[in-house]
Amino acid sequence: MKRIAFVLLTACAIVFATSGVAFANFGPHGGYATDTDACAECHRAHTAVSNVGWTDNQGAQKNALLISASTSMTDFCYACHGDGAPGANTDVQSGVYDGAPTGTNSANGGTLNGGGFTRIGGIVSGSPVMSSHNVSGLNADALIRWGFVDGSGSNLNVMGAFTCSDCHDPHGSSNYRILKDVVNGQTVGGYVGTNNTPNPWVISNEQGYPSGGWAKGADAVAQVAVYKPNYTSAEYAKNPGKSMSAWCAACHTVYAQSDSNYDYGTTLGAASGSVVMYHRHPIDVALSVGTSPNAEDRSLITQLLDDPGLPLEMGSGLTAASFSYATPSDQIWDDRGNVSCLTCHRAHGTAATMTGWAATSLDTNGVPKTVTNTTLPLQDKAGVNPTFDAALLRYNNRGVCERCHNK
């Protein structure tokens, strides 16, 4: 109880120490003046009590000098971004925007774009998440299911306590939502030249979002003055050659854009060390590949549909909110929107459920073949039990597939 009280006290201290509205990349997450006081909102140079640490470039463990008694980085972040915390309106624990939308285009009580880690939609009315973003304790077989293949220079398979700071930089970044510029040893954003020119991989079409990415220091003050984030309605933007999907591929290595055929071979889960070829869904492709009303002009037999619940990455200045469906035919889109990772998945957690078995064949009595031994190599399974994880999908079962493919 004392620890929780101390964490909340920390959150209150941050609230009173920060003037104005706090957004990602600002107060206290970046936009620091030369003589900033923001450091003291989270750190103490000589009297820090938290044991939360970090790893330097030489692999040495150091203390983060945090002011609370938090035992994990996630616990510390929840001091502001958790249930009932006074420090921020973005409650990522329960996946809800829990304050007045002052200075933003967010909906009070609305579900956060990224969902939540324990609930989605609020503390009281929200639903428990069925899957959340976490790699802690996953074995090699589980890692390949989520798109990781070793040999890429990544150390994902030894990542221990997966926390908020594995994806977000609490001190700001060039990317949307302070997504880190270097993830898992891979550069996915950053600043270039002596002038620290932003080089973001992930950008947004939110009102006032800086087209060149978030600047550093005093140059960022003018940017935030006109910025109105939208935490409850996705306004993801295209960024050719980079994008959110390319950022995600820093950990989900097989989804790298350089693989134009969307195929990859691996020995993980394969019998006798032989290479098994896996295939994956295209990403960073326009929905127009299957949207032409004339079958001879499109690559898919059945027209693809756009669903408001499956956000696309839009061209500059465009958002899904800019369009309405006057007729069902309006759901047939052109090349305005790209399919990305976040079209199908939420970043933090989802309440989507999985039921039954996805069977690959029937037995002689017409009953789907199923197996309960999940340690079998993938090619030896008679069926895959979808209840083992909801895979961060936005809809129940494989509803995201049907909403686009209209079968």
Number of C-alpha atoms within 10 A of each C-alpha: 6 8 12 14 13 16 23 22 16 22 25 17 16 22 20 10 15 16 10 10 14 17 21 23 26 23 21 25 19 24 26 22 14 8 6 11 12 20 14 15 20 19 17 15 11 7 10 17 17 19 18 20 15 14 11 9 6 6 8 8 11 12 13 19 19 23 21 26 20 21 14 17 21 18 19 24 21 23 27 24 24 26 20 17 20 21 23 22 23 23 31 29 24 30 33 31 25 25 16 12 17 11 16 17 16 21 19 16 18 18 25 27 22 22 29 32 24 23 26 29 26 25 19 8 11 17 18 19 23 22 23 22 17 14 18 14 14 15 11 16 17 16 19 19 12 15 16 22 24 16 8 13 11 19 12 22 19 13 14 11 14 17 17 19 16 15 19 20 22 20 18 25 29 28 29 23 21 23 26 27 24 18 21 17 14 15 13 25 22 20 18 10 7 6 9 12 16 19 19 25 26 27 26 28 22 22 15 14 19 19 13 13 24 30 26 21 14 13 13 19 15 12 17 21 11 13 17 18 24 20 24 22 21 25 23 28 24 25 19 10 10 17 22 23 21 25 28 20 20 22 25 20 22 24 27 18 18 10 11 10 11 16 14 16 13 15 13 19 20 17 14 7 10 12 14 15 11 11 11 12 9 17 18 22 13 20 22 20 16 24 24 19 14 10 13 9 12 16 13 15 13 16 24 25 21 23 15 15 15 20 24 28 30 22 18 15 14 19 22 21 10 7 11 10 11 8 8 8 10 12 19 20 20 16 14 17 24 22 21 24 24 22 21 21 21 23 18 23 31 31 26 22 21 20 12 10 15 18 17 12 13 13 9 8 6 8 10 15 17 18 14 11 8 13 11 15 13 17 11 12 18 18 20 18 18 17 15 13 14 24 24 24 27 23 20 14 18 18 14 18 12 11 17 19 16 11 9
